[in-house]
Amino acid sequence: MLPFALPTLVKFGVVAIAISGAVVYSVSAIRSYGQEQYDRAKAEDAVEYVKASLKYRKELEDKLIGAMNAAKEREKILAENADSARISANRLRDKLEAIRSSLPALASDAVRRYADTATVLLNGCTEKYRELGASADKLYSDKITLIEAWPKQTQGQHSNKED
């Protein structure tokens, strides 16, 4: 009986090996397909992250360019104001020089009036400088407030992630 059963057992063995091979191949193919899907999803996430990073960088560059253009305009206005102030100061200096040179020829009453006028002018200039100093202090304080209140970048934000 054994010699007749041997071919049947061999047939069953071959079929079992073929089925086992098909199962192993199927499992391997499913794993490979799953890995491909995972790799594809990871690559798509990386592409989206890079696009978002580039968009954020462009926004920051545009903001910087806008700030630099605004700073140039402010500098231009400040230079014009400084020129105007210099011209006014030169005009006042010339007038004071003319008055000073004419003082010896004036009566004492006229000299007192000039002294009174000079005192009023000095007080006015002193007040303006005090206001300017207060304004500069307020601007400096506002600047520090804005710097301190500006959102800080947290660690890992907009950095290269490795999953």
MDTraj code that builds the backbone (N, CA, C; nanometers):
import mdtraj as md
import numpy as np

residues = "MET LEU PRO PHE ALA LEU PRO THR LEU VAL LYS PHE GLY VAL VAL ALA ILE ALA ILE SER GLY ALA VAL VAL TYR SER VAL SER ALA ILE ARG SER TYR GLY GLN GLU GLN TYR ASP ARG ALA LYS ALA GLU ASP ALA VAL GLU TYR VAL LYS ALA SER LEU LYS TYR ARG LYS GLU LEU GLU ASP LYS LEU ILE GLY ALA MET ASN ALA ALA LYS GLU ARG GLU LYS ILE LEU ALA GLU ASN ALA ASP SER ALA ARG ILE SER ALA ASN ARG LEU ARG ASP LYS LEU GLU ALA ILE ARG SER SER LEU PRO ALA LEU ALA SER ASP ALA VAL ARG ARG TYR ALA ASP THR ALA THR VAL LEU LEU ASN GLY CYS THR GLU LYS TYR ARG GLU LEU GLY ALA SER ALA ASP LYS LEU TYR SER ASP LYS ILE THR LEU ILE GLU ALA TRP PRO LYS GLN THR GLN GLY GLN HIS SER ASN LYS GLU ASP".split()
xyz = np.array([
    [0.0798, -0.1180, 0.0000],
    [0.0000, 0.0000, 0.0000],
    [0.0857, 0.1267, 0.0000],
    [0.1913, 0.1198, 0.0573],
    [0.2799, 0.2326, 0.0654],
    [0.3304, 0.2778, -0.0698],
    [0.3673, 0.1888, -0.1600],
    [0.4138, 0.2368, -0.2882],
    [0.3055, 0.3099, -0.3651],
    [0.1810, 0.2709, -0.3480],
    [0.0737, 0.3402, -0.4199],
    [0.0399, 0.4737, -0.3554],
    [0.0580, 0.4867, -0.2249],
    [0.0245, 0.6095, -0.1527],
    [0.1305, 0.7163, -0.1732],
    [0.2506, 0.6746, -0.2079],
    [0.3598, 0.7701, -0.2240],
    [0.3315, 0.8711, -0.3335],
    [0.2852, 0.8349, -0.4513],
    [0.2576, 0.9366, -0.5512],
    [0.1478, 1.0316, -0.5048],
    [0.0526, 0.9856, -0.4332],
    [-0.0545, 1.0720, -0.3850],
    [0.0008, 1.1704, -0.2828],
    [0.0884, 1.1223, -0.1942],
    [0.1487, 1.2105, -0.0941],
    [0.2366, 1.3155, -0.1611],
    [0.3071, 1.2759, -0.2635],
    [0.3917, 1.3692, -0.3364],
    [0.3043, 1.4756, -0.4008],
    [0.1918, 1.4310, -0.4569],
    [0.1010, 1.5279, -0.5197],
    [0.0488, 1.6260, -0.4157],
    [0.0100, 1.5732, -0.2999],
    [-0.0391, 1.6618, -0.1931],
    [0.0715, 1.7557, -0.1442],
    [0.1936, 1.7050, -0.1363],
    [0.3075, 1.7867, -0.0939],
    [0.3362, 1.8987, -0.1918],
    [0.3311, 1.8641, -0.3200],
    [0.3560, 1.9658, -0.4223],
    [0.2464, 2.0717, -0.4179],
    [0.1215, 2.0277, -0.4032],
    [0.0093, 2.1221, -0.3956],
    [0.0246, 2.2091, -0.2700],
    [0.0626, 2.1479, -0.1579],
    [0.0796, 2.2233, -0.0334],
    [0.1916, 2.3257, -0.0470],
    [0.3009, 2.2876, -0.1121],
    [0.4126, 2.3807, -0.1327],
    [0.3687, 2.4946, -0.2248],
    [0.2923, 2.4611, -0.3286],
    [0.2444, 2.5644, -0.4205],
    [0.1511, 2.6608, -0.3494],
    [0.0631, 2.6073, -0.2656],
    [-0.0298, 2.6939, -0.1911],
    [0.0485, 2.7801, -0.0933],
    [0.1456, 2.7205, -0.0234],
    [0.2271, 2.7973, 0.0706],
    [0.3032, 2.9081, -0.0015],
    [0.3583, 2.8768, -0.1166],
    [0.4302, 2.9775, -0.1947],
    [0.3381, 3.0901, -0.2381],
    [0.2164, 3.0541, -0.2810],
    [0.1208, 3.1564, -0.3228],
    [0.0822, 3.2461, -0.2059],
    [0.0633, 3.1865, -0.0880],
    [0.0288, 3.2650, 0.0322],
    [0.1426, 3.3580, 0.0685],
    [0.2659, 3.3066, 0.0703],
    [0.3820, 3.3892, 0.1043],
    [0.3973, 3.5032, 0.0030],
    [0.3812, 3.4719, -0.1249],
    [0.3910, 3.5746, -0.2278],
    [0.2823, 3.6799, -0.2090],
    [0.1606, 3.6374, -0.1781],
    [0.0493, 3.7312, -0.1593],
    [0.0753, 3.8230, -0.0406],
    [0.1207, 3.7646, 0.0699],
    [0.1509, 3.8462, 0.1891],
    [0.2612, 3.9458, 0.1568],
    [0.3628, 3.9009, 0.0867],
    [0.4735, 3.9892, 0.0498],
    [0.4250, 4.1012, -0.0419],
    [0.3396, 4.0690, -0.1371],
    [0.2875, 4.1699, -0.2294],
    [0.2018, 4.2713, -0.1549],
    [0.1193, 4.2228, -0.0598],
    [0.0344, 4.3142, 0.0191],
    [0.1213, 4.4072, 0.1022],
    [0.2254, 4.3515, 0.1659],
    [0.3157, 4.4362, 0.2454],
    [0.3848, 4.5398, 0.1566],
    [0.4301, 4.4966, 0.0412],
    [0.4988, 4.5865, -0.0514],
    [0.4054, 4.6983, -0.0962],
    [0.2809, 4.6630, -0.1262],
    [0.1828, 4.7630, -0.1691],
    [0.1547, 4.8617, -0.0556],
    [0.1428, 4.8096, 0.0656],
    [0.1195, 4.8967, 0.1812],
    [0.2357, 4.9910, 0.2044],
    [0.3587, 4.9393, 0.1893],
    [0.4775, 5.0244, 0.2064],
    [0.4818, 5.1320, 0.0991],
    [0.4464, 5.0957, -0.0241],
    [0.4439, 5.1956, -0.1324],
    [0.3432, 5.3057, -0.1019],
    [0.2261, 5.2671, -0.0518],
    [0.1236, 5.3674, -0.0179],
    [0.1739, 5.4584, 0.0942],
    [0.2386, 5.3991, 0.1941],
    [0.2927, 5.4774, 0.3048],
    [0.4003, 5.5734, 0.2553],
    [0.4916, 5.5216, 0.1727],
    [0.5988, 5.6057, 0.1181],
    [0.5419, 5.7182, 0.0328],
    [0.4397, 5.6890, -0.0462],
    [0.3771, 5.7901, -0.1308],
    [0.3118, 5.8984, -0.0439],
    [0.2406, 5.8566, 0.0601],
    [0.1753, 5.9535, 0.1492],
    [0.2788, 6.0390, 0.2209],
    [0.3877, 5.9772, 0.2624],
    [0.4939, 6.0525, 0.3303],
    [0.5576, 6.1535, 0.2350],
    [0.5797, 6.1141, 0.1101],
    [0.6372, 6.2047, 0.0103],
    [0.5414, 6.3205, -0.0186],
    [0.4108, 6.2916, -0.0274],
    [0.3126, 6.3975, -0.0513],
    [0.3095, 6.4949, 0.0658],
    [0.3194, 6.4427, 0.1889],
    [0.3243, 6.5298, 0.3065],
    [0.4484, 6.6193, 0.3025],
    [0.5606, 6.5620, 0.2609],
    [0.6847, 6.6396, 0.2521],
    [0.6714, 6.7504, 0.1484],
    [0.6080, 6.7184, 0.0356],
    [0.5881, 6.8191, -0.0691],
    [0.4992, 6.9312, -0.0178],
    [0.3918, 6.8963, 0.0523],
    [0.3022, 6.9986, 0.1082],
    [0.3746, 7.0844, 0.2113],
    [0.4591, 7.0218, 0.2920],
    [0.5345, 7.0965, 0.3915],
    [0.6297, 7.1951, 0.3247],
    [0.6972, 7.1499, 0.2205],
    [0.7902, 7.2384, 0.1482],
    [0.7133, 7.3536, 0.0838],
    [0.5968, 7.3241, 0.0239],
    [0.5157, 7.4309, -0.0369],
    [0.4740, 7.5326, 0.0683],
    [0.4288, 7.4844, 0.1844],
    [0.3872, 7.5751, 0.2919],
    [0.5058, 7.6574, 0.3416],
    [0.6226, 7.5947, 0.3532],
    [0.7421, 7.6670, 0.3977],
    [0.7817, 7.7748, 0.2979],
    [0.7757, 7.7426, 0.1693],
    [0.8095, 7.8407, 0.0664],
    [0.7105, 7.9568, 0.0667],
    [0.5820, 7.9257, 0.0854],
    [0.4803, 8.0309, 0.0913],
    [0.5060, 8.1222, 0.2114],
    [0.5373, 8.0629, 0.3267],
    [0.5659, 8.1410, 0.4475],
    [0.6899, 8.2277, 0.4262],
    [0.7928, 8.1712, 0.3636],
    [0.9139, 8.2485, 0.3371],
    [0.8839, 8.3662, 0.2444],
    [0.8024, 8.3436, 0.1411],
    [0.7652, 8.4504, 0.0478],
    [0.6902, 8.5608, 0.1216],
    [0.5989, 8.5222, 0.2120],
    [0.5259, 8.6216, 0.2907],
    [0.6217, 8.7052, 0.3756],
    [0.7188, 8.6385, 0.4378],
    [0.8164, 8.7110, 0.5200],
    [0.9024, 8.8037, 0.4340],
    [0.9432, 8.7566, 0.3159],
    [1.0232, 8.8406, 0.2265],
    [0.9436, 8.9623, 0.1810],
    [0.8157, 8.9415, 0.1468],
    [0.7313, 9.0542, 0.1058],
    [0.7149, 9.1539, 0.2195],
    [0.6972, 9.1019, 0.3399],
    [0.6828, 9.1888, 0.4572],
    [0.8105, 9.2685, 0.4803],
    [0.9253, 9.2023, 0.4646],
    [1.0536, 9.2698, 0.4828],
    [1.0735, 9.3776, 0.3771],
    [1.0426, 9.3464, 0.2531],
    [1.0574, 9.4445, 0.1452],
    [0.9664, 9.5651, 0.1704],
    [0.8436, 9.5389, 0.2129],
    [0.7513, 9.6481, 0.2453],
    [0.8048, 9.7349, 0.3580],
    [0.8595, 9.6711, 0.4609],
    [0.9154, 9.7463, 0.5737],
    [1.0368, 9.8282, 0.5303],
    [1.1188, 9.7713, 0.4441],
    [1.2366, 9.8446, 0.3966],
    [1.1953, 9.9643, 0.3104],
    [1.0942, 9.9474, 0.2258],
    [1.0458, 10.0598, 0.1446],
    [0.9871, 10.1692, 0.2327],
    [0.9112, 10.1291, 0.3346],
    [0.8542, 10.2276, 0.4269],
    [0.9654, 10.3009, 0.5017],
    [1.0712, 10.2281, 0.5389],
    [1.1837, 10.2910, 0.6088],
    [1.2533, 10.3929, 0.5185],
    [1.2674, 10.3601, 0.3899],
    [1.3285, 10.4563, 0.2967],
    [1.2451, 10.5826, 0.2861],
    [1.1131, 10.5678, 0.2805],
    [1.0243, 10.6850, 0.2749],
    [1.0377, 10.7686, 0.4022],
    [1.0422, 10.7007, 0.5185],
    [1.0577, 10.7744, 0.6454],
    [1.1907, 10.8481, 0.6482],
    [1.2965, 10.7826, 0.5995],
    [1.4277, 10.8476, 0.5978],
    [1.4268, 10.9700, 0.5072],
    [1.3572, 10.9599, 0.3961],
    [1.3476, 11.0737, 0.3033],
    [1.2766, 11.1911, 0.3718],
    [1.1656, 11.1621, 0.4385],
    [1.0904, 11.2674, 0.5088],
    [1.1737, 11.3251, 0.6217],
    [1.2441, 11.2401, 0.6956],
    [1.3288, 11.2892, 0.8045],
    [1.4410, 11.3781, 0.7513],
    [1.4985, 11.3415, 0.6386],
    [1.6051, 11.4237, 0.5793],
    [1.5501, 11.5593, 0.5367],
    [1.4293, 11.5593, 0.4768],
    [1.3670, 11.6867, 0.4373],
    [1.3391, 11.7730, 0.5603],
    [1.2891, 11.7115, 0.6671],
    [1.2615, 11.7864, 0.7904],
    [1.3903, 11.8401, 0.8520],
    [1.4963, 11.7601, 0.8482],
    [1.6242, 11.8052, 0.9033],
    [1.6793, 11.9230, 0.8219],
    [1.6654, 11.9174, 0.6897],
    [1.7091, 12.0299, 0.6057],
    [1.6306, 12.1561, 0.6384],
    [1.5010, 12.1404, 0.6540],
    [1.4165, 12.2558, 0.6872],
    [1.4558, 12.3144, 0.8226],
    [1.4792, 12.2283, 0.9205],
    [1.5191, 12.2759, 1.0534],
    [1.6553, 12.3452, 1.0471],
    [1.7479, 12.2906, 0.9671],
    [1.8801, 12.3524, 0.9542],
    [1.8684, 12.4910, 0.8915],
    [1.7851, 12.5046, 0.7884],
    [1.7661, 12.6343, 0.7229],
    [1.7066, 12.7348, 0.8204],
    [1.6062, 12.6909, 0.8983],
    [1.5449, 12.7809, 0.9975],
    [1.6458, 12.8211, 1.1048],
    [1.7261, 12.7276, 1.1495],
    [1.8265, 12.7582, 1.2519],
    [1.9308, 12.8547, 1.1979],
    [1.9717, 12.8368, 1.0731],
    [2.0681, 12.9301, 1.0128],
    [2.0090, 13.0706, 1.0025],
    [1.8809, 13.0775, 0.9634],
    [1.8142, 13.2068, 0.9529],
    [1.8086, 13.2764, 1.0899],
    [1.7726, 13.1993, 1.1939],
    [1.7660, 13.2547, 1.3292],
    [1.9045, 13.2976, 1.3760],
    [2.0060, 13.2167, 1.3476],
    [2.1426, 13.2520, 1.3871],
    [2.1865, 13.3828, 1.3210],
    [2.1529, 13.3969, 1.1914],
    [2.1905, 13.5201, 1.1210],
    [2.1214, 13.6417, 1.1816],
    [1.9926, 13.6262, 1.2171],
    [1.9198, 13.7378, 1.2799],
    [1.9811, 13.7741, 1.4143],
    [2.0157, 13.6732, 1.4947],
    [2.0755, 13.6993, 1.6256],
    [2.2122, 13.7659, 1.6121],
    [2.2886, 13.7259, 1.5109],
    [2.4178, 13.7901, 1.4866],
    [2.3985, 13.9374, 1.4502],
    [2.2977, 13.9656, 1.3697],
    [2.2714, 14.1047, 1.3312],
    [2.2304, 14.1861, 1.4525],
    [2.1470, 14.1297, 1.5373],
    [2.1046, 14.2008, 1.6589],
    [2.2238, 14.2225, 1.7509],
    [2.3064, 14.1199, 1.7658],
    [2.4229, 14.1305, 1.8542],
    [2.5182, 14.2405, 1.8079],
    [2.5366, 14.2498, 1.6783],
    [2.6281, 14.3528, 1.6285],
    [2.5699, 14.4932, 1.6449],
    [2.4359, 14.5046, 1.6535],
    [2.3754, 14.6370, 1.6682],
    [2.3500, 14.6750, 1.8141],
    [2.3769, 14.5874, 1.9103],
    [2.3506, 14.6157, 2.0519],
    [2.4226, 14.7397, 2.1048],
    [2.5487, 14.7623, 2.0742],
    [2.6154, 14.8813, 2.1307],
    [2.5486, 15.0124, 2.0895],
    [2.4838, 15.0141, 1.9759],
    [2.4232, 15.1383, 1.9295],
    [2.2823, 15.1580, 1.9843],
    [2.2253, 15.0603, 2.0502],
    [2.0870, 15.0687, 2.0974],
    [2.0787, 15.1266, 2.2372],
    [1.9635, 15.1807, 2.2682],
    [1.9370, 15.2346, 2.4019],
    [1.9146, 15.1183, 2.4978],
    [1.9279, 15.1436, 2.6267],
    [1.9153, 15.0371, 2.7264],
    [1.7753, 14.9761, 2.7264],
    [1.6714, 15.0559, 2.6957],
    [1.5353, 15.0023, 2.6897],
    [1.5234, 14.9001, 2.5761],
    [1.5835, 14.9288, 2.4623],
    [1.5796, 14.8357, 2.3489],
    [1.6563, 14.7083, 2.3819],
    [1.7669, 14.7223, 2.4525],
    [1.8455, 14.6055, 2.4916],
    [1.7639, 14.5167, 2.5845],
    [1.6891, 14.5774, 2.6793],
    [1.6027, 14.5004, 2.7690],
    [1.4961, 14.4245, 2.6909],
    [1.4369, 14.4917, 2.5907],
    [1.3345, 14.4236, 2.5086],
    [1.3950, 14.3059, 2.4326],
    [1.5150, 14.3261, 2.3780],
    [1.5825, 14.2154, 2.3086],
    [1.6113, 14.1001, 2.4068],
    [1.6536, 14.1338, 2.5276],
    [1.6808, 14.0322, 2.6293],
    [1.5525, 13.9580, 2.6660],
    [1.4436, 14.0332, 2.6817],
    [1.3145, 13.9693, 2.7118],
    [1.2728, 13.8756, 2.5979],
    [1.2884, 13.9227, 2.4752],
    [1.2530, 13.8399, 2.3587],
    [1.3403, 13.7151, 2.3525],
    [1.4707, 13.7322, 2.3795],
    [1.5615, 13.6175, 2.3791],
    [1.5219, 13.5170, 2.4877],
    [1.4772, 13.5671, 2.6034],
    [1.4332, 13.4782, 2.7113],
    [1.3097, 13.3998, 2.6698],
    [1.2152, 13.4685, 2.6060],
    [1.0943, 13.3999, 2.5584],
    [1.1311, 13.2933, 2.4549],
    [1.2196, 13.3299, 2.3623],
    [1.2633, 13.2331, 2.2612],
    [1.3341, 13.1132, 2.3248],
    [1.4221, 13.1396, 2.4208],
    [1.4933, 13.0328, 2.4887],
    [1.3959, 12.9413, 2.5624],
    [1.2981, 13.0007, 2.6306],
    [1.1986, 12.9201, 2.7013],
    [1.1183, 12.8341, 2.6023],
    [1.0833, 12.8929, 2.4884],
    [1.0093, 12.8180, 2.3870],
    [1.0911, 12.7016, 2.3318],
    [1.2185, 12.7296, 2.3033],
    [1.3064, 12.6227, 2.2531],
    [1.3241, 12.5131, 2.3584],
    [1.3411, 12.5536, 2.4836],
    [1.3571, 12.4559, 2.5908],
    [1.2340, 12.3677, 2.6030],
    [1.1166, 12.4278, 2.5932],
    [0.9920, 12.3517, 2.6008],
    [0.9811, 12.2531, 2.4837],
    [1.0171, 12.2993, 2.3647],
    [1.0122, 12.2107, 2.2479],
    [1.1086, 12.0931, 2.2639],
    [1.2302, 12.1200, 2.3136],
    [1.3248, 12.0112, 2.3363],
    [1.2729, 11.9131, 2.4414],
    [1.2069, 11.9645, 2.5456],
    [1.1500, 11.8774, 2.6479],
    [1.0412, 11.7896, 2.5865],
    [0.9543, 11.8491, 2.5036],
    [0.8486, 11.7723, 2.4371],
    [0.9096, 11.6672, 2.3431],
    [1.0148, 11.7075, 2.2725],
    [1.0819, 11.6140, 2.1826],
    [1.1403, 11.4962, 2.2601],
    [1.2025, 11.5246, 2.3720],
    [1.2583, 11.4173, 2.4557],
    [1.1498, 11.3237, 2.5065],
    [1.0376, 11.3805, 2.5515],
    [0.9261, 11.2978, 2.6004],
    [0.8712, 11.2115, 2.4870],
    [0.8598, 11.2708, 2.3688],
    [0.8102, 11.1956, 2.2538],
    [0.9062, 11.0826, 2.2169],
    [1.0355, 11.1109, 2.2201],
    [1.1352, 11.0077, 2.1895],
    [1.1294, 10.8951, 2.2928],
    [1.1128, 10.9316, 2.4207],
    [1.1010, 10.8287, 2.5243],
    [0.9778, 10.7421, 2.5032],
    [0.8659, 10.8041, 2.4645],
    [0.7430, 10.7291, 2.4400],
    [0.7610, 10.6349, 2.3203],
    [0.8229, 10.6851, 2.2144],
    [0.8474, 10.5997, 2.0975],
    [0.9378, 10.4818, 2.1326],
    [1.0405, 10.5076, 2.2106],
    [1.1296, 10.3989, 2.2523],
    [1.0534, 10.2958, 2.3343],
    [0.9691, 10.3437, 2.4230],
    [0.8883, 10.2527, 2.5049],
    [0.7943, 10.1705, 2.4174],
    [0.7310, 10.2351, 2.3199],
    [0.6414, 10.1630, 2.2284],
    [0.7187, 10.0572, 2.1498],
    [0.8394, 10.0915, 2.1073],
    [0.9221, 9.9974, 2.0320],
    [0.9521, 9.8742, 2.1158],
    [0.9932, 9.8962, 2.2394],
    [1.0247, 9.7841, 2.3283],
    [0.8996, 9.7001, 2.3532],
    [0.7848, 9.7664, 2.3705],
    [0.6595, 9.6938, 2.3913],
    [0.6288, 9.6045, 2.2722],
    [0.6441, 9.6577, 2.1515],
    [0.6180, 9.5777, 2.0319],
    [0.7148, 9.4615, 2.0185],
    [0.8411, 9.4863, 2.0478],
    [0.9402, 9.3796, 2.0395],
    [0.9071, 9.2691, 2.1389],
    [0.8717, 9.3087, 2.2605],
    [0.8410, 9.2088, 2.3622],
    [0.7108, 9.1363, 2.3333],
    [0.6145, 9.2047, 2.2699],
    [0.4844, 9.1441, 2.2427],
    [0.4828, 9.0619, 2.1150],
    [0.5849, 9.0767, 2.0312],
    [0.5869, 9.0056, 1.9023],
    [0.5956, 8.8557, 1.9290],
    [0.5159, 8.7768, 1.8575],
    [0.5192, 8.6317, 1.8821],
    [0.6570, 8.5736, 1.8530],
    [0.7012, 8.4910, 1.9439],
    [0.8320, 8.4272, 1.9281],
    [0.8130, 8.2949, 1.8555],
    [0.9097, 8.2572, 1.7749],
    [0.9041, 8.1301, 1.7024],
    [0.9384, 8.0198, 1.8007],
    [0.8502, 7.9216, 1.8115],
    [0.8747, 7.8106, 1.9010],
    [0.9679, 7.7108, 1.8350],
    [1.0344, 7.6316, 1.9167],
    [1.1293, 7.5349, 1.8624],
    [1.0543, 7.4335, 1.7775],
    [1.1033, 7.4100, 1.6585],
    [1.0413, 7.3140, 1.5690],
    [0.9430, 7.3767, 1.4726],
    [0.8978, 7.4988, 1.5000],
    [0.8032, 7.5649, 1.4100],
    [0.8780, 7.6094, 1.2863],
    [0.8267, 7.5724, 1.1718],
    [0.8873, 7.6040, 1.0417],
    [1.0300, 7.5522, 1.0325],
    [1.0557, 7.4384, 1.0955],
    [1.1867, 7.3774, 1.0793],
    [1.1698, 7.2483, 1.0028],
    [1.2784, 7.1893, 0.9640],
    [1.2734, 7.0669, 0.8839],
    [1.2379, 6.9501, 0.9748],
    [1.1207, 6.8905, 0.9541],
    [1.0749, 6.7785, 1.0352],
    [1.1284, 6.6483, 0.9765],
    [1.1639, 6.5597, 1.0654],
    [1.2021, 6.4258, 1.0221],
    [1.1088, 6.3289, 1.0909],
    [1.0295, 6.2578, 1.0127],
    [0.9345, 6.1617, 1.0696],
    [0.9954, 6.0247, 1.0791],
])
top = md.Topology()
chain = top.add_chain()
for i, resn in enumerate(residues, 1):
    res = top.add_residue(resn, chain, resSeq=i)
    for name in ("N", "CA", "C"):
        top.add_atom(name, md.element.get_by_symbol(name[0]), res)
traj = md.Trajectory(xyz[None], top)
